[in-house]
Amino acid sequence: MFEKLEKLQIATLGILLAFGLIFSVNMATKNISNDKISVTGSSFKIVKSDSARLEFEIEVRKADKQQAYSVVKSQLPVVNKYLNDKGFKDIEVKATNGYNSYRYNANGSMTNDIAYYNLSQPIVVKSDDVDKIKELSADIQSLLSQGIDINIISTEYFYSKLGDLKVELLEDATKDAKERANAMLKATHNHPGKIQSVQMGVFQITPVDSTNVSDMGINDTSTIDKKVTAVANVVFRIK
């Protein structure tokens, strides 16, 4: 009885293995019969920004608008001299922004009495020397020693050759996709053939050590050194 049971189990196992093998072969044949394979390849390059922009503002708070404008007018030449001494020539003085601050009464409600006038004078400095802009962003607060209140709005770094780089990275991403397709088809003794289509994904321009990605793409302007990543979805004919 035990012998019959053992033979039955072996027979059953053999049938299951046979069905499994047939299923695997059918699946492999089905995939290959599609005569194409879709693979995603990627490529990246580290680049250094070749231009930069620093925007800051002189901030003044005085009893009224006239006094605030007078202070800004007297401080502008000092700021310009400071920037010129640092070697900066591309300096843009933008339109001022101002608003009144009102007094509050004892119960915390705002009154119509003006407490003081706030005035800000935005200034933009540009340069191809990105390291010099970085140094300026760290040093410009030293103007406080001359009684000038500075608020940094933004420091941005740009790379001007992104157009050419994108073409290069797309080519490399396509090559990477072909290598991946080769690896995937190796077990079936097939190879990727002619390209049927290439779809370029969004480019990710991030800080070097960042792993962030976005469906809309990322365009980092906060760091001098950037990592530019390209993705390409490639469909190959199978041969």
Number of C-alpha atoms within 10 A of each C-alpha: 6 7 8 9 10 11 12 12 12 12 12 12 12 12 12 12 12 12 12 12 12 12 12 12 12 12 12 12 12 11 12 17 10 10 13 18 20 18 19 20 24 19 20 20 15 14 17 14 21 17 18 24 21 20 19 19 20 20 19 21 21 17 14 16 17 10 15 20 21 12 17 18 12 10 16 16 11 14 18 16 12 14 17 13 10 13 11 18 13 12 16 12 14 11 9 14 12 16 13 17 16 14 15 14 10 7 6 8 8 13 11 9 12 14 16 17 20 19 24 22 21 20 21 17 19 20 19 14 14 21 16 14 23 18 11 18 17 10 10 17 14 13 14 10 8 10 9 19 18 20 16 16 12 13 20 19 25 22 16 10 11 13 9 9 17 18 12 15 21 24 18 19 24 26 17 20 25 23 14 16 24 17 14 16 16 12 9 11 9 15 19 24 17 12 16 12 11 16 13 15 18 16 22 23 24 23 19 15 9 10 9 11 14 10 9 10 15 16 15 18 20 15 19 21 20 25 19 23 24 25 24 25 18 23 23 22 17 19 13
